[in-house]
Amino acid sequence: MEHCYELSDAQWEQVQPVLLSGRPGTPGINTDNRLFINVVLWILWTGSPWRALPERFGKWNSVYRRFARWA
C-alpha cells in the first residue's frame, strides 16, 4: 500500500537518474535510495522528530546522519 508520502513508481523513475550513488563500497551511502527519499518525505509530511522514525525505515540516527551529509 502506497502512502501519500511515498514516491510512486512513475515519480521514482523521474528522480532516480539525478541521485548520486556515492562512492562504491561506502556503507550506507548507496543503499536503497528510494527508501531514503521516502524517509525524508515522511519526516516532512509528519513533522515528527528524527527519533520518532518508525523502525521499518532503519535506525533513526543512521538515517539522520545520511540526511545531514546529503543536505
N, C-alpha and C positions, 0 to 999 in steps of 0.2 A: 504494500500500500504506500503510495507516494503521499508525502505531506507537503503542505504549501511552502515549506522552507527548503525542500529538496529539489535539486535540478532534475528536470525531465530528461529523457534520452536525447531529445532534439536540442535542448539547451546545452547539455553536456557536449554534444558533437561540435557546437559552436565555440565553446570555451576551451576545450581540451587542447587544441593546437597552439594556443598562446601561453599555456602554462609551461614554465621551465621545469625540467625534470630533475634538476640538481646535479651534483657531481656523482658519477657512478660509484657505487659502493658506500655511499654515505647513509648510515642507518636513519630511517625516519624521514628522510628528505623526499624521496621519490616513491614512497609507499602510498598507494591509493589516494591520488589527488582529488578524486571525486568525493570521497568521504570527507576529506579535509575541507573542501569548499562547502559541503553540506553542514559541517560543524560550524563554520563561520556564519553561514546563513542562519543556523539555529540560534546562535548567540545573538545575532542582530534581531531576529524575529521575536525572541522571547525576552530579551533584555536581561537575561539571567547572568549571574557572575560565572566566571570560568569554573569555579569549584563546584557548581551545580550541574556540570555537564554530565548527561546520562552515561553510564558505563559502556553502553553499546558503541559510543564514539571513541573509546580509549581513555587512557589516563589524562585527566584534565591538564595536569602540569606539562606533560609532553606536548599536547596539542597547543597549549598556550605558548610554549617556547617556540614551536614552529610558526605560529601566527606572528609572534613578536619579530622573528627573523624575516618573515615574509613581508610584514608591514614596513 
